[in-house]
Amino acid sequence: MSETERTAVTRHPASGVGAERTTTNLTPRSVRAIHNLVDWTGCTKTDTINRALQIYEFIQQVMKNGGTLHVRQSGGAELERLTFF
C-alpha cells in the first residue's frame, strides 16, 4: 500500500474496521438516482452509496451461487425474475 493509500484509510475505534475515501464520477442517470434516494430515504449520499454497494454485493452473491431474484410490482399478481447485465 502506498503512502497515499495509507492516509486515505481511517480506523473506526469501535469496530476496528477501516473506512476508505473514494472519489467516483457518476453518470447523469446515477446523479438523478442518488438525489432521488436521498430525498426518499433521508439518508446521506455516503449512506446511500454504501447501502447500494452492499445490496449489489448481495445480488451478485445470490447469482454467483446459482440463485435468482424476483420482484412483485405494486398491485401485480405475478412474480417477475430480475435480470442483471
Buried (B, 14 or more C-beta within 10 A) or exposed (E): EEEEEEEBEEEEEEEEEEEEEEEEEEEEEEEEBBEEBBEEEEBEEEEBBEEBEEEEEEBEEEBEEEEEBEEEEEEEEEEEEEEEE
